[in-house]
Amino acid sequence: MWQLVKLGIVFLIFSTCAGSDSDSELETSGPFFDMKAYFQLQIDSLNATGTSIEKTITLNGETERHQMNDIDFAKELRLFQQSDINRPAWVDKYTTESYLMPGSSQQLTVYTATDSTLSVQTLTTVAEPSGEIKSVAVRRKTGSVLSQGTQNLRYQPASGYQITSKQSAKVGGEIDTQIEVTFIPE
């Protein structure tokens, strides 16, 4: 029973802390990396290949591990899609810096919010010269009437993703959650 309560809390945190960014407000293209379109391609690819996952959830130090088939990748990767920063009103709200990674031909691009009220504070991509994305990382501020916190999201298309959330809830105190998902190709 306690496990169900904890999983319910995790669901509540992730669904209430996703911010006010609704899918209908997201643009499909713009001056920044197109998270919504990129993750739609990832979702389609993962669904087409019948990828299974091993999911490890750690909530305040207690860990559960599950292997799962028949995954709804649209739900699994929703936070990434909701982290899209391509909105006409935000064109001047982010700075963009790109670097070649030392000892590599990979391009590191960092989009940083200039407005502290935006939920996505940084979006970082690492890409091959061909444009193939090797990783995407997002740092988000989260909050609702019940809690304030941060989320760190990291996606590697070849292996899986991690979501780390630290919340300070008015009811229940501190909640630290880590979700690690490893892709298991069919």
Secondary structure, DSSP 8 states (H G I E B T S, - for coil): -HHHHHHHHHHHHHHHTT-S--GGG--S--SS--HHHHHHHHHHHHHHHT-EEEEEEEETTEEEEEEE-S--HHHHTHHHHTT----GGGTTTEEEEEEE-TTS--EEEEEEESSTTSSEEEEEEEE-TT--EEEEEEEEEEE-SSEEEEEEEEEETTTEEEEEEEEEETTTEEEEEEEEEEEE--
